[in-house]
Amino acid sequence: MRERKSGDVILSVDGISLSFGGVKALTDISFDVREHEIRAIIGPNGAGKSSMLNCINGVYSPQQGHITLRGKTFTQMTPHRAATMGIARTFQSLALFKGMSVLDNVMSGRNLRMKTNILLQALRIGPAEKEELEHRAFVEKIIDFLEIQAYRKTPVGRLPYGLQKRVDLARALAMEPTLLLLDEPMAGMNTEEKQDMSRFILDVNDEFGTTIVLIEHDMGVVMDISDRVVVLDYGKKIGDGTPDEVRSSKEVIDAYLGVAH
């Protein structure tokens, strides 16, 4: 477990409940996220982890509760509002443009920051050309930062899975988020790829100051890189604290850690 100082609360989730028909995905979930920290959400399959991220960035609208982001409270977030307020998201199943190059995929993350109209962008004339060059320079820095410069012109569909995950992270970072939601960023990776991704997540947190909320099944990774952990089980919160506190909780061990180990 690492030691670092985090700041004030940037995100607060209060009493969130979410149902699909008669199925309760989340029941009265509350927790907060502090500025600059890495906050992990763990739990068995079906615990409601991805549903929680979907409520935070507006993909789902909870039936109860509210979300406070940087002092503004919402009973319903929308994906566009979340994006404009600085929330970026990666997904379990990669939603990359497989036929497009790495560079173009990462550039697509800059769309919200484009000021010129879409016609000028398409023609690349006047201020649109200057703007595109500025955005491209920013994107190139991210590509270098994540060490994928050797693949920048390669169609994403030709890359191995671990590198595609890194491109997905690069596209999210291209939005310059203040809060980054990572949904199982290391799923399907081998040990070496997990080590690389862990290093990049820590670097993003340290060097960009980005606050990160991540879902991850690898408990070794969670304990190594997280500042605090919230534990869900069948849509209910059963643990919340530092990695050491969570690791020593009998309820968490019985529900999750005992199954994994």
MOVENLIN-V365675 format. One record per pair of residues at least 4 apart in sequence whose ideal C-beta (glycine too) atoms are under 8 Angstrom apart, sorted by the first residue. I is the first residue (numbers start at 0). J is the second residue. If there is no record, write none. Layout:
# MOVENLIN-V365675
i & j
I & J
I & J
This chain:
# MOVENLIN-V365675
i & j
0 & 222
0 & 223
0 & 225
0 & 241
0 & 242
0 & 243
1 & 201
1 & 223
1 & 224
1 & 226
3 & 35
3 & 36
3 & 226
4 & 35
5 & 33
5 & 34
5 & 35
5 & 36
5 & 226
6 & 33
6 & 34
6 & 35
6 & 36
7 & 33
7 & 34
8 & 31
8 & 32
8 & 33
8 & 34
9 & 32
9 & 33
9 & 34
9 & 68
9 & 69
9 & 177
9 & 178
9 & 210
10 & 31
10 & 32
10 & 55
10 & 66
10 & 67
10 & 68
10 & 69
10 & 178
10 & 210
10 & 212
11 & 29
11 & 31
11 & 32
11 & 66
11 & 67
12 & 28
12 & 29
12 & 30
12 & 31
12 & 51
12 & 54
12 & 55
12 & 64
12 & 66
13 & 29
13 & 64
13 & 65
13 & 66
13 & 67
14 & 27
14 & 28
14 & 29
14 & 63
14 & 64
14 & 65
15 & 25
15 & 27
15 & 28
15 & 29
15 & 51
15 & 54
15 & 61
15 & 63
15 & 64
15 & 65
15 & 66
16 & 23
16 & 25
16 & 26
16 & 27
16 & 28
16 & 61
16 & 62
16 & 63
16 & 64
17 & 23
17 & 24
17 & 25
17 & 47
17 & 50
17 & 54
17 & 59
17 & 61
17 & 62
17 & 234
18 & 22
18 & 23
18 & 24
18 & 62
19 & 24
23 & 234
24 & 47
24 & 50
24 & 234
25 & 47
25 & 50
25 & 51
25 & 54
25 & 61
25 & 231
25 & 234
26 & 234
26 & 235
27 & 63
27 & 64
27 & 235
27 & 236
28 & 47
28 & 51
28 & 64
28 & 231
28 & 234
28 & 235
28 & 236
29 & 64
29 & 236
30 & 38
30 & 229
30 & 236
30 & 239
32 & 36
32 & 38
32 & 178
32 & 210
32 & 212
33 & 38
33 & 210
33 & 226
33 & 227
34 & 210
35 & 204
35 & 208
35 & 209
35 & 210
36 & 204
36 & 210
36 & 211
36 & 226
36 & 227
37 & 200
37 & 201
37 & 204
37 & 211
37 & 213
37 & 224
37 & 225
37 & 226
38 & 210
38 & 211
38 & 212
38 & 213
38 & 225
38 & 226
38 & 227
38 & 228
38 & 229
39 & 212
39 & 213
39 & 214
39 & 215
39 & 221
39 & 224
39 & 225
39 & 227
39 & 228
39 & 229
40 & 48
40 & 51
40 & 52
40 & 212
40 & 213
40 & 214
40 & 228
40 & 229
40 & 230
40 & 231
41 & 48
41 & 214
41 & 215
41 & 216
41 & 218
41 & 221
41 & 228
41 & 229
41 & 230
41 & 231
41 & 245
41 & 255
42 & 46
42 & 47
42 & 48
42 & 230
42 & 231
42 & 232
42 & 254
42 & 255
43 & 232
43 & 254
43 & 255
43 & 258
45 & 233
46 & 231
46 & 232
46 & 233
46 & 234
47 & 51
47 & 231
47 & 233
47 & 234
48 & 52
48 & 182
48 & 214
48 & 231
49 & 53
49 & 91
49 & 182
49 & 214
50 & 54
50 & 59
50 & 234
51 & 55
51 & 231
52 & 56
52 & 88
52 & 180
52 & 182
52 & 212
52 & 214
53 & 57
53 & 58
53 & 59
54 & 58
54 & 59
54 & 60
54 & 61
54 & 66
54 & 76
55 & 66
55 & 76
55 & 81
55 & 86
55 & 180
55 & 212
56 & 76
56 & 78
56 & 81
56 & 82
56 & 86
56 & 88
56 & 180
57 & 75
57 & 76
57 & 77
57 & 78
57 & 79
57 & 80
57 & 81
58 & 78
60 & 75
60 & 76
64 & 74
65 & 72
65 & 73
65 & 74
66 & 72
66 & 73
66 & 76
67 & 71
67 & 72
67 & 73
68 & 73
68 & 76
68 & 81
68 & 84
68 & 86
68 & 178
69 & 84
69 & 85
69 & 177
71 & 84
73 & 80
76 & 80
76 & 81
77 & 81
78 & 82
79 & 83
80 & 84
81 & 86
81 & 88
82 & 86
82 & 87
82 & 111
82 & 174
83 & 111
85 & 174
85 & 175
85 & 176
85 & 177
85 & 178
86 & 176
86 & 177
86 & 178
86 & 179
86 & 180
87 & 108
87 & 171
87 & 172
87 & 174
87 & 176
87 & 178
87 & 179
87 & 180
88 & 171
88 & 179
88 & 180
88 & 182
89 & 164
89 & 167
89 & 168
89 & 171
89 & 179
89 & 180
89 & 181
89 & 182
89 & 184
90 & 94
90 & 167
90 & 182
91 & 182
91 & 183
91 & 186
93 & 163
93 & 164
93 & 167
94 & 167
95 & 99
95 & 104
95 & 155
95 & 163
95 & 166
95 & 167
95 & 170
96 & 103
96 & 104
96 & 107
96 & 155
97 & 154
97 & 155
97 & 156
98 & 154
98 & 155
98 & 156
99 & 103
99 & 104
99 & 107
99 & 154
99 & 155
100 & 104
100 & 151
100 & 152
100 & 153
100 & 154
100 & 155
101 & 105
101 & 142
101 & 147
101 & 150
101 & 151
101 & 152
101 & 153
101 & 155
101 & 158
101 & 166
101 & 169
102 & 106
102 & 135
102 & 138
102 & 139
102 & 142
102 & 151
102 & 152
103 & 107
104 & 108
104 & 155
104 & 166
104 & 169
104 & 170
105 & 138
105 & 141
105 & 142
105 & 166
105 & 169
105 & 170
105 & 173
106 & 134
106 & 135
106 & 138
106 & 173
107 & 170
107 & 173
108 & 138
108 & 169
108 & 170
108 & 171
108 & 172
108 & 173
108 & 174
109 & 113
109 & 134
109 & 137
109 & 138
109 & 173
109 & 174
111 & 174
112 & 134
112 & 174
112 & 175
113 & 120
113 & 130
113 & 134
114 & 126
114 & 130
115 & 119
115 & 120
115 & 125
115 & 126
115 & 127
115 & 130
116 & 120
117 & 121
118 & 122
119 & 123
119 & 124
119 & 125
119 & 126
119 & 127
120 & 127
120 & 130
120 & 131
122 & 127
123 & 127
123 & 128
123 & 131
124 & 128
125 & 129
126 & 130
127 & 131
128 & 132
129 & 133
130 & 134
131 & 135
132 & 136
133 & 137
134 & 138
135 & 139
136 & 140
137 & 141
137 & 173
138 & 142
138 & 169
138 & 173
139 & 143
139 & 148
139 & 151
140 & 144
141 & 145
141 & 169
141 & 172
141 & 173
142 & 147
142 & 148
142 & 151
142 & 169
143 & 148
144 & 172
144 & 202
144 & 206
145 & 165
145 & 168
145 & 169
145 & 172
145 & 199
146 & 165
147 & 151
147 & 162
147 & 165
147 & 166
147 & 169
150 & 158
150 & 162
153 & 157
153 & 158
155 & 163
155 & 166
158 & 162
158 & 163
158 & 166
159 & 163
160 & 164
160 & 187
160 & 188
161 & 165
161 & 188
161 & 189
161 & 192
161 & 195
161 & 196
162 & 166
163 & 167
164 & 168
164 & 184
164 & 185
164 & 188
164 & 192
164 & 196
165 & 169
165 & 195
165 & 196
165 & 199
166 & 170
167 & 171
168 & 172
168 & 181
168 & 184
168 & 196
168 & 199
168 & 203
169 & 173
170 & 174
171 & 176
171 & 179
171 & 181
172 & 176
172 & 179
172 & 203
172 & 207
172 & 209
176 & 209
177 & 209
177 & 210
178 & 209
178 & 210
178 & 211
178 & 212
179 & 203
179 & 209
179 & 210
179 & 211
179 & 212
180 & 211
180 & 212
180 & 213
181 & 200
181 & 211
181 & 212
181 & 213
181 & 214
181 & 215
182 & 213
182 & 214
183 & 214
183 & 215
183 & 216
184 & 196
184 & 200
184 & 213
184 & 215
185 & 192
185 & 193
185 & 196
185 & 197
185 & 215
185 & 217
185 & 220
186 & 216
188 & 192
188 & 193
188 & 196
189 & 193
190 & 194
191 & 195
192 & 196
193 & 197
193 & 217
193 & 220
194 & 198
195 & 199
196 & 200
197 & 201
197 & 220
197 & 223
197 & 224
198 & 202
199 & 203
200 & 204
200 & 211
200 & 213
200 & 224
201 & 205
201 & 224
202 & 206
203 & 207
203 & 209
203 & 211
204 & 208
204 & 209
204 & 210
204 & 211
213 & 225
215 & 220
215 & 221
216 & 259
217 & 221
218 & 222
218 & 256
218 & 259
218 & 260
219 & 223
220 & 224
221 & 225
221 & 228
221 & 242
222 & 242
222 & 246
225 & 242
226 & 241
227 & 239
227 & 240
227 & 241
227 & 242
228 & 238
228 & 239
228 & 240
228 & 241
228 & 242
228 & 245
229 & 236
229 & 238
229 & 239
230 & 236
230 & 237
230 & 238
230 & 239
230 & 245
230 & 248
230 & 251
230 & 254
230 & 255
231 & 235
231 & 236
231 & 237
232 & 237
232 & 254
232 & 255
237 & 248
237 & 250
237 & 251
237 & 254
238 & 244
238 & 245
238 & 248
238 & 250
238 & 251
239 & 245
240 & 244
240 & 245
240 & 248
241 & 245
242 & 246
243 & 247
244 & 248
245 & 251
246 & 251
246 & 252
246 & 256
248 & 252
249 & 253
250 & 254
251 & 255
251 & 256
252 & 256
252 & 257
253 & 257
254 & 258
255 & 259
256 & 260
